[in-house]
Amino acid sequence: MEDSCFTRIQGKEIYRLNFAYDDIKEAEVLIDECARQVRRRPENSVLTLTIVSKGKFDVALVDKLKVLTKGNSPYVRRAAVVGISGMYKVVISAISIFSKRDFKLFDSQDDAVRYLLED
């Protein structure tokens, strides 16, 4: 499955970002693609599902994520994140505060998708 793509689930389009990478450069490519795809959509229309399965965060990557989330903010209606544990919750919290966006954290993709489909 593609790392970054729109997919249709129960008639709703969800932007799925599979945030799994071996080095920071791969993560930067994923972030740039997410920005391109999401910002092409109408404001307040995008549902995002971010799946974090592997990779590490450094200061530069966290800064890039902050810029991404702030820039995507006008376009995103709801955001769900799966796979965050431990100290990465602190990273997500910092990004959420900076971007003034609310990310709902889930333990399973099924729960995250159910949340995104609520309306």
Residue, then its C-alpha position, 0 to 999 in steps of 0.5 A: m500500500e502507498d505511504s500517502c494516499f486518499t482512500r475511500i472507506q464507507g463512502k468517505e475519503i480519508y487521507r492515509l499517511n503511513f508514517a514508517y521510515d528508516d531514515i529522516k530523509e524518507a520522513e521528509v518526503l512523506i511530509d512533503e507529499c502529505a502537504r501537497q495532497v491535503r492542500r489541494r482539497p477544499e478547506n475543512s474537508v479532509l479526514t486524516l489517518t496517520i499510522v506511525s509504525k516505525g522511525k525516530f523523531d529529531v528536532a528538525l523533523v518535529d519542526k517540519l511536522k509542526v509546519l506541516t500541521k499548521g499549514n494543513s490546518p485549514y484543510v483538515r476537519r478531523a485527524a486521528v493518529v495510531g501507533i503513538s506511545g511513550m515519549y512520542k506522545v510528548v512530540i504529538s502534544a507539542i505539535s498539537i499545541f503549536s498548530k492549534r489542532d486536536f489530534k485524537l490518539f488511538d490504539s487501533q486503526d479500526d477505532a481511529v477510522r470509526y472516529l473519522l467516520e463520525d459526523 
